[in-house]
Amino acid sequence: MSVHTRPKGAIRVLAEERRRQIVELLNSEGSIQVSKLSASFSVTEETIRRDLDALNRRNLLKRTHGGAVALQSRQEVPFDIRRQTNVEEKRQAAVKAARLIEPGDTLFLDISSTAMFLAKELSNMKDITVITNSARIALEFIDKTDITLISTGGILRPNSYSLVGPLANDAVGKYYADKFFSSCRGFSLEYGATDSNELESEVKKSMVKRSSRLYLIIDHTKLNDIGLTQFASADEVDTIICDDGVDAESAQVITRAGIKLL
């Protein structure tokens, strides 16, 4: 009786083909969950985790809790995935941003996961007004009696918990803020602050127009990256608040352009 054996290296070939398809899927969709990949390829979640870890080591994707996101993708990544990415870097930037806020300030906060980290830092402050188009961030202040919360209203985008559309834009136009704290998909001197969704960018444009100063709070991975649509030019940015991962060359380019870097 003959025994059929799998050719040497066949398992590796199958794994490499699956990993190639995973990268293609990520580049198309922007993000993916382990459970979905496990079902799609009919393999265990542990196998998929090993695939993602291997691709992450090769800088072909970025691992997140429960899945992965594509590198250099202009696709929009869901809020619940973004808030689990570069957590320490976002926390560092949020702590720096909170030091710039004083009692009596009126603030615009955008719908970014980085702004949510800032909202957590502000939760114990007194005598500030927060205007936001983020349903998720509004919840951070819902029981804070010393903070005035204004929600713009608008059409809810479940992917990002953002409120957008004419109602949101009109609401922003009725207020004036001392400071606008916003994140972005990418920032460069040539293309300014860019994002992945046009409707959300429109609200941010309104906030830029109605605030005295624009602070970008970003982690260093956003520098020299470009999103789908611009909401602020580089000369409209007063300060970039970032984590400690900014390289010396990037820091020098930003400060030479007249933008403060913290």
Helices and strands as residue ranges (DSSP letters): H 10-29, E 31-33, H 34-41, H 45-57, E 62-64, E 67-69, H 79-82, H 87-98, E 106-109, H 113-122, E 128-132, H 135-140, E 147-151, E 155-157, E 162-164, H 166-172, E 177-182, E 186-188, E 192-195, H 198-209, E 211-217, G 220-222, E 229-232, G 234-236, E 239-241, H 248-256, E 260-261
